[in-house]
Amino acid sequence: MSGDEKQDRALFLQADFDQELDAAGALEAERLLSVDAGARGDRAQLEALRQTLRCHTPREAAPAALRARLHAQIGASGGQGTSAGHLRAAPSSWRVYAASIAATIVVTLGAQRLVQELTAPDRFTPYVVAGHMRSQISGQPVDVASSDRHTVKPWLAGKLPLAVTAVDLAAEGFPLAGARIDIVDATPVPTLVYKRREHLVSVAELRPQSANYSETPSLRMVEGYPVVVWKEKHRAYVATSDLPPGELQAFVAAFRRATAKADVEPVRDDGR
C-alpha cells in the first residue's frame, strides 16, 4: 500500500470514527474493518486516544485575571459605574458569551497540557525507546532468550545488584521472550521482553527514587512509539512497543496485576 493510500484509509477511518460518513460509507468502513487487520489496528489507536483524552484532560477553573476581565467587559456593556449588583443583573446572553469564552480557553489549555504529556518525554524514556529500537534493528531483542521467568530472573540477578520481578503473562497473551540489559541515563537497567503476535514489548525497571512517575500509568508518544510509565512502591517502569496504545495499556494492566501478586507470594526454599 502506497503512502497516499494509507493516508486516504486513515482519513476514511477517522471520518467513520467521528460518525461523519453516510450510510453507504459506514457500510464500506464496516467491511474494511472486517477484512483488514491494519485498519482494525488504526481504529484501536483512535479509540485509545479518545479514552486517554477523556481520562487525562484536566478540568480547570478559568484564571482569576480572566474572570476579572470578563466581569469588567460585562459591566462596561451596561454603562459607566457598574456595580456588583448590576453585574448580577447583566443580560443572560452576555453570561453565556462569557462562559463560552472561558470554557474555550480552559479546554484549549487542557488539550495543550495533554499534548505536551503525550509527546514530551522525560529524561528516561528516550533511552528506553532507543534501546527498544536498537534491539529491533539488530535482530537480537534479548541477551538471554527464555520463556521461563525462573531462568530470566537469576540471569538478571547475576548481572545487576537488584531483585527483578519477572512475571509470566502467557495466559494474558503476552508470553515472556527473555531479557536484556539496557543503558538508561548512564545506568545499566534490566529490561524484560514480552511477545504479542509479531510485536515485542520492552519493560525497563528503574530505581523509583530516580523516576518522578505517578502510581497511575501515564501514556505518551516518543519517536512514534507509545510508551507507558508508572511507579510501584519499590520500582518504576517504562514500557514501550510498536503495538497500538490500547494493547500496550492492556499489557501494563496485566503486568501490574501479576507483579502485585508476586509481591505477596511467599518465597520458596529454592529462591523462586
RAURCOR-V204794 format. One record per residue. RES is the residue in three letters. PSI is psi in radians with two decimals (* if undefined). Layout:
BEGIN
res=(RES;RES)
psi=(PSI;PSI)
END
This chain:
BEGIN
res=(MET;SER;GLY;ASP;GLU;LYS;GLN;ASP;ARG;ALA;LEU;PHE;LEU;GLN;ALA;ASP;PHE;ASP;GLN;GLU;LEU;ASP;ALA;ALA;GLY;ALA;LEU;GLU;ALA;GLU;ARG;LEU;LEU;SER;VAL;ASP;ALA;GLY;ALA;ARG;GLY;ASP;ARG;ALA;GLN;LEU;GLU;ALA;LEU;ARG;GLN;THR;LEU;ARG;CYS;HIS;THR;PRO;ARG;GLU;ALA;ALA;PRO;ALA;ALA;LEU;ARG;ALA;ARG;LEU;HIS;ALA;GLN;ILE;GLY;ALA;SER;GLY;GLY;GLN;GLY;THR;SER;ALA;GLY;HIS;LEU;ARG;ALA;ALA;PRO;SER;SER;TRP;ARG;VAL;TYR;ALA;ALA;SER;ILE;ALA;ALA;THR;ILE;VAL;VAL;THR;LEU;GLY;ALA;GLN;ARG;LEU;VAL;GLN;GLU;LEU;THR;ALA;PRO;ASP;ARG;PHE;THR;PRO;TYR;VAL;VAL;ALA;GLY;HIS;MET;ARG;SER;GLN;ILE;SER;GLY;GLN;PRO;VAL;ASP;VAL;ALA;SER;SER;ASP;ARG;HIS;THR;VAL;LYS;PRO;TRP;LEU;ALA;GLY;LYS;LEU;PRO;LEU;ALA;VAL;THR;ALA;VAL;ASP;LEU;ALA;ALA;GLU;GLY;PHE;PRO;LEU;ALA;GLY;ALA;ARG;ILE;ASP;ILE;VAL;ASP;ALA;THR;PRO;VAL;PRO;THR;LEU;VAL;TYR;LYS;ARG;ARG;GLU;HIS;LEU;VAL;SER;VAL;ALA;GLU;LEU;ARG;PRO;GLN;SER;ALA;ASN;TYR;SER;GLU;THR;PRO;SER;LEU;ARG;MET;VAL;GLU;GLY;TYR;PRO;VAL;VAL;VAL;TRP;LYS;GLU;LYS;HIS;ARG;ALA;TYR;VAL;ALA;THR;SER;ASP;LEU;PRO;PRO;GLY;GLU;LEU;GLN;ALA;PHE;VAL;ALA;ALA;PHE;ARG;ARG;ALA;THR;ALA;LYS;ALA;ASP;VAL;GLU;PRO;VAL;ARG;ASP;ASP;GLY;ARG)
psi=(2.26;2.92;-0.69;-0.70;-0.69;-0.72;-0.73;-0.71;-0.72;-0.74;-0.67;-0.78;-0.63;-0.73;-0.69;-0.73;-0.63;0.09;0.76;-0.04;2.69;-3.10;-0.75;-0.73;-0.68;-0.67;-0.70;-0.67;-0.71;-0.69;-0.75;-0.76;-0.50;-0.40;-0.21;1.90;-0.61;-0.69;-0.69;-0.63;-0.72;-0.69;-0.67;-0.65;-0.71;-0.74;-0.69;-0.70;-0.69;-0.78;-0.66;-0.74;-0.72;-0.63;-0.56;-0.19;2.05;2.58;1.98;2.60;2.65;2.54;2.62;-0.68;-0.68;-0.77;-0.69;-0.73;-0.67;-0.74;-0.68;-0.71;-0.69;-0.73;-0.67;-0.51;-0.37;0.09;3.13;2.71;0.63;2.33;2.99;-0.64;-0.66;-0.60;-0.67;-0.40;0.14;2.63;2.52;-0.52;-0.66;-0.65;-0.76;-0.72;-0.81;-0.72;-0.66;-0.66;-0.82;-0.74;-0.71;-0.76;-0.74;-0.80;-0.73;-0.80;-0.72;-0.74;-0.68;-0.72;-0.66;-0.75;-0.73;-0.71;-0.68;-0.46;-0.42;1.93;2.77;-3.00;-0.33;-0.68;-0.63;-0.64;-0.75;-0.78;-0.71;-0.72;-0.71;-0.80;-0.75;-0.71;-0.58;-0.77;-0.71;-0.36;0.15;1.37;-0.25;2.67;-0.54;2.09;2.01;2.48;0.03;1.99;-0.40;-0.19;-0.74;-0.78;-0.82;-0.60;-0.80;-0.70;-0.52;-0.21;-0.47;2.58;0.89;2.70;2.06;2.41;1.84;2.13;2.68;2.06;0.38;-0.67;-0.38;0.01;0.23;1.31;2.58;2.32;-0.39;-2.65;2.88;3.02;2.14;2.80;1.98;2.00;0.84;0.29;2.26;2.30;2.60;2.41;2.00;2.55;2.19;2.76;2.61;1.75;-2.15;0.11;2.77;2.59;2.15;2.27;1.82;2.35;2.13;2.88;2.24;-0.53;-0.29;-0.27;2.06;1.15;2.76;2.78;-0.25;2.14;2.39;2.22;2.39;2.88;2.28;2.09;0.59;-0.04;2.37;2.39;2.38;2.25;2.55;2.95;2.42;-3.00;-0.82;0.15;2.78;2.53;2.63;2.06;2.30;2.68;2.99;0.25;2.76;2.57;-0.68;-0.68;-0.63;-0.69;-0.62;-0.69;-0.81;-0.72;-0.76;-0.70;-0.73;-0.69;-0.74;-0.71;-0.61;-0.69;-0.71;-0.59;-0.41;-0.11;2.48;2.57;2.33;2.93;-0.52;0.15;0.10;*)
END
